[in-house]
Each structure stands twice: as C-alpha cells, then as structure tokens.
Amino acid sequence: MPSRPSARPSPWRALVRPRMLVALLVALAVAAGCVQLGIWQWHRATERAAAAARVAEADAASSGPVGLGTLVAPQAPMPGDDVGRAVWVTGTFDDDAQLLVAGRALDGAVGYLVLTPLRVTDDGTGGASWAGLSGAPVLPVVRGWVASPDDAPGLAAPHGEVRVTGWVQAGESVSGEVAPANPGGPPLTHDIATSALVNDWGGPIWDGYLVLTASDPAQVDAASGGPALVPRPQVEGGSGLNLQSLFYALEWTIFAVFALAFYVRLARDEVRSERAVLAAGAAGGPRPRRRGDDPGIAGLPG
C-alpha cells in the first residue's frame, strides 16, 4: 500500500520556535506598556480642559453662587473640580490679622494681594459642616490687589457681619521664603498657605481661599483707594490642551509602533531564512545556516 506523501514543510513554522514566541511576547508587552503610558499622557493633556468644562457646567447648573460648606467642609481637602466655583459665605472680617501677599501681578503691574481672615457664621449648612470641629471656622479671603503695601484707609474691611461672594481657589504650598517687614502697613507673606495661616489665625480653617467678587456691605472700591478686584482664577494651564503631555502621548504611541515593527522585521528575516533552508534541502545542496544556529568551533565539524 503506497504511503501518503508527507506534508510539505512550511517556512512559517519558524515563527513558533521558542525564541520567536519569546520575541513576540516581549514586543506585545512593550507595545502594551507604551500604549498605557500614551493613554495616561493623553488624559493629562486633556484634563485641564475637562476640569474647566466641569466648573462651567456646575456653575450653569447651580444658576448662581452656592454655600461654600455645601461643596467642602473646613479642614477637608479641596476637590479639584470645585476650583473656580462661585460660592458665598457670611461672617465677620478680622482686620487686625490682615496680611499682604507680595509679588502678585495684575494687568502687568506687580503688587500685593489683600488677604483677610473671615470668621464664618454661615456657609450654607447652618453650621453643620463644622459641627464636629473645635469651633466656627476661618476662611482666607483675597479682597483684591493693591500696588503699595502702605496701610491706607481703603484697606479696611467692612465692619460687622458681611456676606461675601467669590471664586474658590486651592491653597498654596509654603515656599519657605521670608517676607520683609512692612512698618507702614499689614505684615507681608509670600504664600496663601493654610498650613501656615492656621498658626496665626487659629482653626478650623478651609484648605483653600476665596477670591472676592462682591460683598454686602460693600468694601471701599479701587477708585477710592480700596483694593482692585482680581479676575476670576482660571484652571491652571487654561482650557486648552497641554501640548507637552500631548507630545509625550504621541511619542509613546510611536514607541509602541516601533516595538511591533521590530518584531515584524525579525519575523520576516526568520521566515526568509527558513525558506532558504527548505529550498536548499529540496535542491540537495548544503543547508544554509539558520539565524541562531550554533556556529560550532572553528576547524571542527558543526
């Protein structure tokens, strides 16, 4: 009975050899890692625009300022999504503890932010937000900007209970830079850092501050020597793409493609080598050396 002819060897069997399977797994792992890093960088590139959009949507939905305590309680971390939100708070200003934040620019001029503690009596929760704390909280309020650090009469805050509205901003870190003395006016500082302010103002305190847009009763306006109102703070970096992170995302994508292309090139060479071996065997000639074959010791048979 005639035997069945054996199947013709295929050059593609070279791709299932252990070293090629290992190369495939390494290429896929590298490509997957690069894709993950690219996705992460893409999220970083778009997160600023997304944060700005969330703030705009929240403001539109609330149709006006909301009580600060309904967003975040005193001593709680300030949520990033709430930065820039319009809020209101009621309390009394403490002029005696007022500070000037040095080195702040407005309309191209460098001056000082007027930072005044507000002893809060209502934050929209009727006191529930600080019920478990040691007492009524204090809120740092940026009442505006002045060009000179002198203690002008216009720097005085409204007396008695006042309702302030403004924009929430996250607190700053402590720079460690020592501010110079200011004999003609309020003490100077370089940071709006609640971790430092609590030592002078006491607590509990909000982990952030409010940039004032209006108060009732009103403070002295800029035309009469009072602080100039500061424009609404923007989400850091604006509402557009972070170009640096975008370029990094593209780079990681290119690295992923390169890893796969490297394996494809390696596989093509391996298949080409296998075809040469099969062709030589079919012609009865000497077998060409495959990629990865042991060359043996010179002068001795392989």
Residue frames relative to the residue before (quaternion, step in Angstrom):
aa qw qx qy qz dx dy dz
M 1.0000 0.0000 0.0000 0.0000 0.00 0.00 0.00
P 0.4251 -0.7225 0.4736 0.2700 3.59 -0.62 1.07
S 0.4349 -0.6923 0.5144 0.2587 3.53 -1.06 0.87
R 0.5272 -0.6251 0.4739 0.3268 3.55 -1.19 0.64
P 0.4887 -0.6546 0.4733 0.3295 3.54 -0.88 0.82
S 0.4902 -0.6607 0.4808 0.3033 3.59 -1.03 0.84
A 0.5812 -0.5915 0.4294 0.3577 3.52 -1.13 0.66
R 0.5067 -0.6495 0.4761 0.3078 3.54 -1.05 0.78
P 0.4783 -0.6772 0.4677 0.3065 3.60 -0.77 0.98
S 0.2884 -0.7568 0.5651 0.1574 3.56 -1.05 0.79
P 0.4864 -0.6651 0.4714 0.3144 3.61 -0.97 0.75
W 0.5940 0.6007 -0.3638 0.3924 3.60 1.18 -0.46
R 0.5116 0.6405 -0.4356 0.3718 3.60 1.22 -0.20
A 0.5160 0.6444 -0.4142 0.3833 3.57 1.24 -0.33
L 0.6520 0.5547 -0.3165 0.4087 3.57 1.11 -0.64
V 0.6862 0.4573 -0.2916 0.4848 3.60 1.21 -0.28
R 0.4047 0.6800 -0.5044 0.3455 3.58 1.20 0.28
P 0.6658 -0.5473 0.3182 0.3949 3.61 -1.04 0.70
R 0.6874 0.4920 -0.3184 0.4289 3.61 0.79 -0.92
M 0.6647 0.4894 -0.3139 0.4693 3.60 1.08 -0.68
L 0.6158 0.5236 -0.3502 0.4733 3.59 1.10 -0.63
V 0.6338 0.5137 -0.3278 0.4763 3.57 1.04 -0.79
A 0.6463 0.5165 -0.3223 0.4600 3.59 0.95 -0.85
L 0.6383 0.5210 -0.3280 0.4622 3.60 1.03 -0.78
L 0.6660 0.4997 -0.3097 0.4593 3.59 0.89 -0.89
V 0.6470 0.5116 -0.3236 0.4636 3.59 0.97 -0.83
A 0.6568 0.5138 -0.3121 0.4552 3.59 0.93 -0.90
L 0.6653 0.4945 -0.3055 0.4686 3.59 0.94 -0.87
A 0.6507 0.5156 -0.3214 0.4555 3.60 0.99 -0.82
V 0.6587 0.4981 -0.3103 0.4710 3.58 0.94 -0.87
A 0.6607 0.5073 -0.3078 0.4598 3.58 0.93 -0.90
A 0.6529 0.5098 -0.3194 0.4602 3.60 0.95 -0.84
G 0.6477 0.5150 -0.3178 0.4628 3.58 0.99 -0.81
C 0.6571 0.5026 -0.3094 0.4689 3.57 0.97 -0.84
V 0.6352 0.5237 -0.3328 0.4600 3.59 1.01 -0.76
Q 0.6445 0.5187 -0.3211 0.4609 3.59 0.97 -0.83
L 0.6628 0.4872 -0.3026 0.4814 3.58 0.95 -0.84
G 0.6332 0.5292 -0.3309 0.4578 3.57 1.05 -0.71
I 0.6420 0.5107 -0.3177 0.4754 3.58 1.02 -0.82
W 0.6397 0.5268 -0.3248 0.4558 3.59 1.00 -0.83
Q 0.6717 0.4808 -0.2975 0.4787 3.58 0.95 -0.87
W 0.6147 0.5381 -0.3537 0.4555 3.60 1.06 -0.64
H 0.6379 0.5129 -0.3264 0.4727 3.57 1.00 -0.80
R 0.6371 0.5122 -0.3257 0.4750 3.59 1.03 -0.76
A 0.6517 0.5303 -0.3202 0.4377 3.58 1.03 -0.77
T 0.7741 0.3618 -0.1796 0.4873 3.58 1.06 -0.72
E 0.4954 0.7001 -0.4279 0.2851 3.62 1.22 -0.29
R 0.6192 0.5486 -0.3634 0.4284 3.62 1.04 -0.62
A 0.6587 0.4868 -0.3089 0.4834 3.54 0.95 -0.87
A 0.6464 0.5169 -0.3253 0.4573 3.58 1.00 -0.80
A 0.6479 0.5111 -0.3270 0.4606 3.60 0.97 -0.80
A 0.6464 0.5093 -0.3235 0.4670 3.59 0.96 -0.82
A 0.6523 0.5115 -0.3170 0.4609 3.59 1.00 -0.80
R 0.6424 0.5192 -0.3297 0.4572 3.60 1.01 -0.77
V 0.6383 0.5149 -0.3321 0.4661 3.59 1.00 -0.79
A 0.6574 0.5078 -0.3141 0.4596 3.58 0.93 -0.89
E 0.6577 0.5039 -0.3133 0.4640 3.58 0.96 -0.84
A 0.6549 0.5112 -0.3183 0.4566 3.59 0.97 -0.84
D 0.6466 0.5077 -0.3257 0.4670 3.59 0.97 -0.78
A 0.6578 0.5071 -0.3157 0.4587 3.56 0.96 -0.84
A 0.6696 0.5034 -0.3041 0.4536 3.57 0.98 -0.82
S 0.6999 0.4682 -0.2810 0.4604 3.59 1.00 -0.77
S 0.2132 -0.8225 0.4961 0.1788 3.60 1.29 -0.42
G 0.8178 -0.0130 -0.0453 0.5735 3.56 0.96 0.90
P 0.6979 -0.4559 0.3253 0.4463 3.61 -1.26 0.18
V 0.2109 -0.7505 0.6134 0.1264 3.55 -1.17 0.67
G 0.6218 -0.5332 0.4092 0.4021 3.56 -1.22 0.39
L 0.5354 -0.6575 0.4209 0.3222 3.57 -0.83 1.00
G 0.6663 0.5344 -0.3097 0.4178 3.57 0.96 -0.85
T 0.6046 0.5498 -0.3652 0.4459 3.60 1.18 -0.35
L 0.6693 0.4645 -0.2933 0.5002 3.58 1.27 -0.31
V 0.7970 -0.0955 0.1251 0.5831 3.56 0.80 -1.04
A 0.3902 -0.7227 0.5267 0.2193 3.56 -1.01 0.85
P 0.6313 -0.5061 0.4040 0.4267 3.60 -1.19 0.32
Q 0.8349 0.1956 -0.1940 0.4765 3.53 -1.16 0.84
A 0.5611 0.5618 -0.4088 0.4499 3.61 1.24 0.10
P 0.5875 -0.5752 0.4187 0.3856 3.62 -1.08 0.59
M 0.4470 -0.6906 0.5044 0.2624 3.55 -1.01 0.85
P 0.3700 -0.7342 0.5162 0.2401 3.65 -0.57 1.08
G 0.5317 -0.6568 0.4345 0.3117 3.57 -0.93 0.89
D 0.6398 0.5458 -0.3308 0.4282 3.58 1.07 -0.70
D 0.6767 0.5002 -0.2989 0.4500 3.60 1.18 -0.42
V 0.4699 0.6646 -0.4563 0.3597 3.60 1.23 -0.15
G 0.7841 0.2722 -0.2312 0.5076 3.56 -0.77 1.07
R 0.4980 0.6565 -0.4361 0.3616 3.61 1.24 -0.06
A 0.4383 -0.6715 0.5345 0.2672 3.55 -1.18 0.65
V 0.0333 0.8089 -0.5812 0.0824 3.59 -0.75 1.11
W 0.2080 -0.7409 0.6153 0.1708 3.56 -1.35 0.14
V 0.0344 -0.7665 0.6413 -0.0045 3.52 -1.25 0.62
T 0.2143 -0.7545 0.6056 0.1345 3.58 -1.16 0.64
G 0.2967 0.7465 -0.5576 0.2092 3.56 -1.00 0.83
T 0.4678 -0.6355 0.5184 0.3294 3.55 -1.28 -0.41
F 0.4223 -0.7002 0.5210 0.2448 3.56 -0.99 0.90
D 0.2599 -0.7348 0.6094 0.1455 3.54 -1.21 0.72
D 0.2480 -0.8136 0.5116 0.1215 3.58 0.03 1.31
D 0.6433 0.5677 -0.3340 0.3903 3.57 0.96 -0.83
A 0.7294 0.4006 -0.2313 0.5039 3.61 1.14 -0.54
Q 0.3654 0.7637 -0.4686 0.2522 3.60 1.28 0.17
L 0.1452 -0.7775 0.6094 0.0552 3.56 -1.17 0.79
L 0.2675 -0.7051 0.6215 0.2122 3.53 -1.35 0.27
V 0.2710 -0.7576 0.5761 0.1442 3.58 -0.83 1.04
A 0.2870 -0.8108 0.4923 0.1338 3.56 -0.38 1.26
G 0.8117 0.3393 -0.2255 0.4186 3.52 -1.35 0.41
R 0.5035 0.6360 -0.4375 0.3880 3.59 1.09 0.67
A 0.3024 -0.7908 0.5170 0.1264 3.55 -0.86 1.04
L 0.0209 0.7526 -0.6581 0.0084 3.52 -1.25 0.64
D 0.8432 -0.0502 -0.0208 0.5348 3.56 -0.73 1.15
G 0.7465 -0.4306 0.2146 0.4597 3.57 0.94 0.89
A 0.6641 0.4646 -0.3102 0.4968 3.62 1.22 -0.14
V 0.3345 -0.7377 0.5547 0.1904 3.58 -1.03 0.83
G 0.1373 0.7944 -0.5765 0.1329 3.56 -0.79 1.03
Y 0.6209 -0.5460 0.4420 0.3479 3.53 -1.10 -0.83
L 0.3285 -0.6966 0.5985 0.2204 3.54 -1.15 0.72
V 0.3402 -0.7186 0.5710 0.2046 3.55 -1.01 0.85
L 0.0563 -0.8208 0.5669 -0.0423 3.56 -0.39 1.31
T 0.0172 0.8243 -0.5589 0.0886 3.57 -0.44 1.26
P 0.3911 -0.7098 0.5238 0.2624 3.62 -0.87 0.84
L 0.1804 -0.7542 0.6242 0.0953 3.56 -1.04 0.86
R 0.2622 -0.7479 0.5907 0.1518 3.57 -0.69 1.12
V 0.2822 -0.8330 0.4596 0.1235 3.55 -0.13 1.37
T 0.1530 -0.7712 0.6121 0.0847 3.53 -1.09 0.84
D 0.7928 0.0251 -0.0198 0.6086 3.61 1.19 -0.44
D 0.0629 -0.8044 0.5908 0.0051 3.55 -0.88 0.99
G 0.6903 -0.4645 0.2729 0.4830 3.56 1.25 0.39
T 0.7017 0.4312 -0.2689 0.4994 3.58 1.27 -0.11
G 0.4597 -0.6927 0.4484 0.3283 3.59 1.24 0.00
G 0.7030 -0.4578 0.2551 0.4807 3.58 1.17 0.55
A 0.4658 0.6984 -0.4441 0.3132 3.60 1.22 -0.10
S 0.6282 0.5715 -0.3494 0.3959 3.61 1.03 -0.68
W 0.7753 0.2652 -0.1758 0.5456 3.62 1.13 -0.45
A 0.2631 0.8063 -0.4971 0.1831 3.60 1.21 0.40
G 0.7547 0.3839 -0.2179 0.4853 3.61 0.98 -0.73
L 0.5751 0.5923 -0.3727 0.4237 3.59 1.27 0.14
S 0.7142 -0.5004 0.3061 0.3819 3.54 -1.32 0.11
G 0.7959 -0.1638 0.1158 0.5713 3.59 1.21 -0.26
A 0.7408 -0.3649 0.2919 0.4826 3.54 -1.32 -0.24
P 0.4200 -0.7449 0.4629 0.2333 3.60 -0.89 0.89
V 0.3448 -0.6888 0.5940 0.2320 3.50 -1.42 0.16
L 0.1702 -0.7825 0.5946 0.0718 3.55 -1.07 0.82
P 0.3572 -0.7070 0.5601 0.2426 3.63 -0.78 0.94
V 0.0623 -0.8014 0.5948 -0.0054 3.57 -0.82 1.04
V 0.2478 -0.7243 0.6261 0.1483 3.56 -0.85 1.03
R 0.1889 -0.8303 0.5175 0.0846 3.57 -0.26 1.28
G 0.7715 -0.2836 0.1696 0.5437 3.59 1.23 -0.11
W 0.5007 -0.6383 0.5120 0.2825 3.53 -1.38 -0.30
V 0.0607 -0.7772 0.6256 0.0315 3.54 -1.10 0.79
A 0.4983 -0.6744 0.4646 0.2846 3.55 -1.17 0.61
S 0.7743 0.2872 -0.1367 0.5471 3.59 1.13 -0.65
P 0.4221 -0.7160 0.4917 0.2599 3.60 -1.06 0.66
D 0.4145 0.7209 -0.4732 0.2909 3.61 1.22 0.09
D 0.4871 -0.6678 0.4882 0.2801 3.54 -1.16 0.67
A 0.0040 -0.8237 0.5651 -0.0459 3.56 0.37 1.26
P 0.6225 -0.5540 0.3872 0.3945 3.63 -1.11 0.53
G 0.6261 0.5711 -0.3420 0.4061 3.57 1.09 -0.61
L 0.5925 0.5822 -0.3678 0.4180 3.60 1.26 -0.23
A 0.5024 0.6596 -0.4305 0.3565 3.58 1.22 -0.23
A 0.3946 -0.7134 0.5337 0.2247 3.55 -1.01 0.92
P 0.6269 -0.5182 0.4037 0.4190 3.62 -1.20 0.37
H 0.3933 -0.7260 0.5168 0.2261 3.57 -1.02 0.83
G 0.7686 0.3488 -0.2706 0.4631 3.52 -1.27 0.48
E 0.7279 -0.3975 0.3004 0.4711 3.56 -1.28 -0.20
V 0.0321 -0.7985 0.5995 -0.0437 3.54 -0.90 0.99
R 0.2613 -0.7270 0.6129 0.1662 3.54 -1.14 0.71
V 0.0887 -0.8073 0.5834 0.0080 3.56 -0.63 1.14
T 0.1225 -0.7481 0.6464 0.0868 3.52 -1.19 0.64
G 0.2041 0.7790 -0.5721 0.1556 3.54 -1.11 0.62
W 0.5870 -0.5746 0.4580 0.3399 3.52 -1.36 -0.31
V 0.4274 -0.7020 0.5132 0.2473 3.57 -0.93 0.91
Q 0.0097 -0.7779 0.6283 -0.0047 3.54 -1.04 0.84
A 0.5098 -0.6490 0.4697 0.3134 3.58 -1.07 0.73
G 0.5500 -0.6224 0.4498 0.3283 3.55 -1.12 0.68
E 0.4444 -0.6859 0.5171 0.2541 3.53 -1.24 0.51
S 0.5065 -0.6140 0.4995 0.3421 3.55 -1.31 0.18
V 0.5539 -0.6019 0.4584 0.3476 3.54 -1.23 0.41
S 0.3154 -0.7763 0.5197 0.1670 3.58 -0.66 1.12
G 0.4093 -0.7159 0.4727 0.3106 3.58 1.12 -0.59
E 0.5208 0.6330 -0.4203 0.3891 3.58 1.25 -0.11
V 0.3561 -0.7447 0.5303 0.1934 3.56 -0.85 1.03
A 0.3302 -0.7519 0.5406 0.1830 3.56 -0.76 1.07
P 0.5048 -0.6525 0.4618 0.3258 3.62 -1.03 0.67
A 0.6022 -0.5429 0.4353 0.3914 3.53 -1.29 0.29
N 0.1627 -0.7748 0.6055 0.0812 3.56 -1.21 0.56
P 0.1512 -0.8477 0.5007 0.0892 3.60 0.39 1.22
G 0.7224 0.4609 -0.2629 0.4433 3.60 1.07 -0.63
G 0.8150 0.1636 -0.0820 0.5498 3.58 1.19 0.07
P 0.7799 -0.3138 0.2318 0.4895 3.58 -1.25 -0.36
P 0.6240 -0.5272 0.4071 0.4086 3.61 -1.20 0.41
L 0.3696 -0.7287 0.5415 0.1981 3.55 -1.20 0.67
T 0.0237 -0.7531 0.6567 0.0317 3.52 -1.31 0.51
H 0.4007 -0.7131 0.5163 0.2534 3.56 -1.25 0.28
D 0.7774 0.3058 -0.1367 0.5323 3.59 1.21 -0.39
I 0.2748 -0.6835 0.6386 0.2226 3.51 -1.33 0.43
A 0.1945 0.8012 -0.5207 0.2219 3.52 0.54 1.30
T 0.3563 -0.7640 0.4940 0.2127 3.58 -0.42 1.18
S 0.5857 0.5811 -0.3798 0.4185 3.61 1.11 -0.54
A 0.6956 0.4113 -0.2641 0.5266 3.60 1.19 -0.49
L 0.6426 0.5493 -0.3310 0.4194 3.59 0.99 -0.81
V 0.6127 0.5731 -0.3608 0.4074 3.59 1.02 -0.72
N 0.5982 0.5686 -0.3671 0.4291 3.61 1.14 -0.52
D 0.7344 0.3946 -0.2217 0.5058 3.59 1.09 -0.70
W 0.7692 0.3791 -0.1858 0.4797 3.57 0.96 -0.84
G 0.4403 -0.6697 0.4788 0.3583 3.57 1.16 -0.45
G 0.2935 -0.7524 0.5648 0.1695 3.52 -1.30 0.12
P 0.4977 -0.0175 -0.8324 -0.2431 1.43 -2.50 -0.09
I 0.1813 -0.7816 0.5931 0.0659 3.55 -1.25 0.52
W 0.4979 -0.6406 0.4864 0.3242 3.57 -1.14 0.56
D 0.4132 -0.6936 0.5374 0.2437 3.54 -1.10 0.75
G 0.6967 0.3246 -0.2633 0.5830 3.54 0.65 1.20
Y 0.2732 -0.7580 0.5610 0.1899 3.57 -1.23 -0.13
L 0.4102 -0.6956 0.5413 0.2342 3.52 -1.35 0.28
V 0.2428 -0.7352 0.6160 0.1451 3.57 -0.98 0.91
L 0.3526 -0.7990 0.4547 0.1748 3.55 -0.29 1.32
T 0.1311 -0.7714 0.6176 0.0788 3.52 -1.12 0.80
A 0.7904 -0.0560 0.0421 0.6086 3.60 1.18 -0.50
S 0.0631 -0.7814 0.6188 0.0493 3.53 -1.25 0.46
D 0.1383 -0.7688 0.6204 0.0701 3.55 -1.23 0.56
P 0.4022 -0.2931 -0.8153 0.2959 1.55 -0.84 2.39
A 0.5949 -0.6108 0.4079 0.3266 3.52 -1.25 0.57
Q 0.4276 -0.6653 0.5457 0.2770 3.56 -1.22 0.55
V 0.6658 -0.4674 0.3747 0.4448 3.59 -1.28 0.18
D 0.3696 -0.7520 0.4983 0.2228 3.59 -0.76 0.99
A 0.7044 -0.4877 0.3193 0.4049 3.54 -1.31 0.33
A 0.6299 0.5505 -0.3413 0.4286 3.61 1.01 -0.72
S 0.7318 0.3920 -0.2231 0.5110 3.59 1.16 -0.53
G 0.6946 -0.4873 0.2683 0.4562 3.57 1.24 0.34
G 0.5298 0.6258 -0.4132 0.3961 3.56 1.24 0.08
P 0.6790 -0.4845 0.3450 0.4304 3.58 -1.25 0.04
A 0.4321 -0.6744 0.5383 0.2622 3.55 -1.14 0.75
L 0.4923 -0.6705 0.4652 0.3029 3.57 -0.89 0.91
V 0.3802 -0.7208 0.5426 0.2037 3.53 -1.06 0.86
P 0.5103 -0.6519 0.4532 0.3304 3.64 -0.88 0.86
R 0.6718 -0.5066 0.3635 0.4000 3.52 -1.24 0.50
P 0.4385 -0.6969 0.4935 0.2802 3.60 -0.79 0.94
Q 0.3188 -0.7412 0.5642 0.1751 3.52 -1.05 0.82
V 0.5820 -0.5280 0.4699 0.4021 3.53 -1.27 0.44
E 0.5638 -0.6473 0.3831 0.3411 3.57 -0.75 1.08
G 0.7949 0.2538 -0.2176 0.5063 3.53 -0.85 1.04
G 0.5233 -0.6514 0.4187 0.3557 3.60 1.23 -0.01
S 0.6184 -0.5703 0.4090 0.3537 3.51 -1.34 -0.20
G 0.5570 0.6131 -0.3928 0.3994 3.60 1.26 0.12
L 0.7018 -0.4362 0.3460 0.4444 3.53 -1.34 -0.23
N 0.4067 -0.6380 0.5894 0.2831 3.53 -1.26 0.55
L 0.3161 -0.8081 0.4637 0.1790 3.57 -0.13 1.31
Q 0.6201 0.5482 -0.3601 0.4304 3.58 1.00 -0.71
S 0.6800 0.4642 -0.2896 0.4881 3.58 0.89 -0.90
L 0.6078 0.5528 -0.3548 0.4462 3.59 1.08 -0.67
F 0.6589 0.4945 -0.3086 0.4756 3.60 0.96 -0.84
Y 0.6267 0.5233 -0.3411 0.4659 3.58 1.03 -0.73
A 0.6280 0.5322 -0.3376 0.4564 3.59 1.00 -0.79
L 0.6535 0.5000 -0.3112 0.4755 3.59 0.98 -0.82
E 0.6382 0.5331 -0.3333 0.4442 3.58 0.98 -0.80
W 0.6729 0.4856 -0.3081 0.4652 3.58 0.90 -0.88
T 0.6081 0.5382 -0.3528 0.4649 3.59 1.10 -0.62
I 0.6435 0.5125 -0.3151 0.4733 3.57 1.00 -0.84
F 0.6380 0.5213 -0.3339 0.4579 3.60 0.98 -0.79
A 0.6355 0.5241 -0.3333 0.4587 3.59 1.01 -0.78
V 0.6535 0.4988 -0.3086 0.4784 3.59 0.95 -0.86
F 0.6395 0.5328 -0.3259 0.4483 3.59 0.98 -0.82
A 0.6415 0.5258 -0.3315 0.4496 3.61 0.96 -0.84
L 0.6758 0.4701 -0.2934 0.4860 3.59 0.95 -0.84
A 0.6444 0.5201 -0.3265 0.4557 3.60 1.00 -0.79
F 0.6179 0.5452 -0.3452 0.4493 3.58 1.06 -0.72
Y 0.6589 0.4857 -0.3170 0.4791 3.59 0.97 -0.81
V 0.6294 0.5334 -0.3434 0.4487 3.61 0.94 -0.82
R 0.6512 0.5039 -0.3158 0.4714 3.59 0.96 -0.83
L 0.6493 0.5122 -0.3125 0.4672 3.55 0.98 -0.85
A 0.6614 0.5083 -0.3047 0.4597 3.58 0.97 -0.86
R 0.6347 0.5255 -0.3313 0.4596 3.60 0.98 -0.80
D 0.6582 0.5002 -0.3153 0.4661 3.60 0.94 -0.83
E 0.6521 0.5169 -0.3167 0.4553 3.55 1.01 -0.83
V 0.6588 0.4917 -0.3088 0.4784 3.61 0.95 -0.83
R 0.6358 0.5276 -0.3291 0.4572 3.60 0.98 -0.81
S 0.6527 0.5058 -0.3094 0.4716 3.58 1.02 -0.83
E 0.6521 0.5127 -0.3140 0.4618 3.57 1.00 -0.81
R 0.6331 0.5265 -0.3328 0.4596 3.60 1.00 -0.74
A 0.6379 0.5212 -0.3298 0.4612 3.57 1.03 -0.78
V 0.6388 0.5195 -0.3263 0.4643 3.59 1.02 -0.79
L 0.6778 0.4893 -0.2973 0.4613 3.59 0.90 -0.90
A 0.6470 0.5149 -0.3245 0.4593 3.58 1.01 -0.80
A 0.6547 0.5022 -0.3178 0.4670 3.59 0.99 -0.80
G 0.6476 0.5172 -0.3227 0.4571 3.58 1.01 -0.76
A 0.6579 0.5072 -0.3154 0.4587 3.56 1.00 -0.78
A 0.7014 0.4512 -0.2634 0.4848 3.59 1.10 -0.68
G 0.4895 -0.6839 0.4199 0.3411 3.60 1.25 -0.17
G 0.5039 0.6543 -0.4262 0.3692 3.58 1.19 0.20
P 0.6981 -0.4329 0.3344 0.4620 3.56 -1.29 -0.03
R 0.4939 -0.6739 0.4668 0.2900 3.54 -1.04 0.77
P 0.4017 -0.6949 0.5337 0.2664 3.60 -0.75 0.96
R 0.5269 -0.6351 0.4614 0.3258 3.52 -1.16 0.63
R 0.3721 -0.7132 0.5515 0.2207 3.56 -0.96 0.96
R 0.6002 -0.5203 0.4560 0.4014 3.51 -1.30 0.37
G 0.7985 0.2669 -0.2095 0.4972 3.56 -0.81 0.98
D 0.4649 0.6645 -0.4687 0.3502 3.64 1.19 -0.04
D 0.4917 -0.6373 0.4997 0.3200 3.57 -1.14 0.67
P 0.3540 -0.7706 0.4794 0.2259 3.61 -0.54 1.03
G 0.4510 -0.6874 0.4640 0.3296 3.62 1.19 -0.21
I 0.5813 -0.5568 0.4615 0.3731 3.53 -1.37 -0.20
A 0.5469 -0.6396 0.4279 0.3297 3.56 -0.86 0.97
G 0.7980 0.2772 -0.2284 0.4839 3.54 -0.95 0.97
L 0.7129 0.3692 -0.2442 0.5439 3.59 1.21 -0.20
P 0.5818 -0.5767 0.4262 0.3837 3.56 -1.12 0.54
G 0.4907 -0.6711 0.4759 0.2869 3.58 -1.07 0.84
